[in-house]
Amino acid sequence: MDETSIIISGFGGQGTLFAGQVLAYASMDNGLEVTWIPSYGPEMRGGTAHCTVIISEEPIGSPLIRNPDVVLALNLPSVDKYEDLVPKGGVLVANSSLFNREIKRKDITSLLIPANQIAEEIGISRLVNMIMVGAMTRLKPILPLDAVKKALEEHIPERHKNTLPMNFEALDKGFAFAEKTG
């Protein structure tokens, strides 16, 4: 595996930073090198939030990303900002519940997934982030889905342990959606 750079971007409160943390923990737990850098907009909840994650088998030279291999865009401003930055052959997973336009690029793997709708079917709207991560693990298998689930189980805050079954369901549904439509 070469180095893979990921940007997860959305509104504050959508779990973008936590999704990046889960990927970072899964990478560390599986003996990979990883960086995770959060970034907040002017407000935490409702403003913009994104994080960068780099996963590699070798030491990582720089945690900065110009052209992310993978983008998980949880809202339209994130699609608008990052679509043109994904290199040819990269992956863009976009939450189509929050906008109504196609992905313009044809030289990347893209997936429009109605993540908010899927999360509401599960019963917790905050699961959008795990649905997106599940879809990503199918389109860009950097980490096995089971490794992500194990990291989630081992690193989720104690007060949220009761949501594990629904988080696992969200990961599975995202993966299945990407498998079916990708």
ChimeraX attribute file (.defattr): number of C-alpha atoms within 10 A of each C-alpha:
attribute: neighborCount
match mode: 1-to-1
recipient: residues
	/A:1	8
	/A:2	9
	/A:3	15
	/A:4	17
	/A:5	22
	/A:6	23
	/A:7	29
	/A:8	27
	/A:9	31
	/A:10	26
	/A:11	23
	/A:12	19
	/A:13	15
	/A:14	22
	/A:15	21
	/A:16	29
	/A:17	25
	/A:18	18
	/A:19	25
	/A:20	26
	/A:21	23
	/A:22	24
	/A:23	26
	/A:24	24
	/A:25	21
	/A:26	26
	/A:27	24
	/A:28	15
	/A:29	15
	/A:30	13
	/A:31	11
	/A:32	16
	/A:33	17
	/A:34	23
	/A:35	21
	/A:36	19
	/A:37	16
	/A:38	16
	/A:39	13
	/A:40	15
	/A:41	13
	/A:42	10
	/A:43	11
	/A:44	13
	/A:45	13
	/A:46	13
	/A:47	13
	/A:48	21
	/A:49	24
	/A:50	25
	/A:51	20
	/A:52	25
	/A:53	26
	/A:54	25
	/A:55	25
	/A:56	18
	/A:57	14
	/A:58	12
	/A:59	12
	/A:60	13
	/A:61	6
	/A:62	8
	/A:63	13
	/A:64	13
	/A:65	14
	/A:66	11
	/A:67	18
	/A:68	23
	/A:69	22
	/A:70	28
	/A:71	27
	/A:72	27
	/A:73	28
	/A:74	29
	/A:75	19
	/A:76	19
	/A:77	15
	/A:78	22
	/A:79	22
	/A:80	12
	/A:81	11
	/A:82	19
	/A:83	23
	/A:84	12
	/A:85	16
	/A:86	22
	/A:87	15
	/A:88	14
	/A:89	13
	/A:90	21
	/A:91	23
	/A:92	27
	/A:93	25
	/A:94	28
	/A:95	27
	/A:96	21
	/A:97	17
	/A:98	15
	/A:99	15
	/A:100	10
	/A:101	9
	/A:102	11
	/A:103	17
	/A:104	10
	/A:105	13
	/A:106	9
	/A:107	12
	/A:108	18
	/A:109	18
	/A:110	23
	/A:111	23
	/A:112	22
	/A:113	22
	/A:114	19
	/A:115	28
	/A:116	21
	/A:117	16
	/A:118	20
	/A:119	23
	/A:120	13
	/A:121	11
	/A:122	15
	/A:123	11
	/A:124	15
	/A:125	15
	/A:126	16
	/A:127	25
	/A:128	29
	/A:129	30
	/A:130	30
	/A:131	30
	/A:132	32
	/A:133	26
	/A:134	27
	/A:135	29
	/A:136	25
	/A:137	20
	/A:138	20
	/A:139	21
	/A:140	15
	/A:141	10
	/A:142	17
	/A:143	17
	/A:144	13
	/A:145	21
	/A:146	14
	/A:147	17
	/A:148	26
	/A:149	21
	/A:150	15
	/A:151	21
	/A:152	23
	/A:153	19
	/A:154	15
	/A:155	14
	/A:156	16
	/A:157	9
	/A:158	9
	/A:159	7
	/A:160	9
	/A:161	14
	/A:162	10
	/A:163	14
	/A:164	14
	/A:165	11
	/A:166	16
	/A:167	25
	/A:168	22
	/A:169	18
	/A:170	27
	/A:171	27
	/A:172	22
	/A:173	21
	/A:174	28
	/A:175	23
	/A:176	16
	/A:177	22
	/A:178	23
	/A:179	12
	/A:180	8
	/A:181	9
	/A:182	14
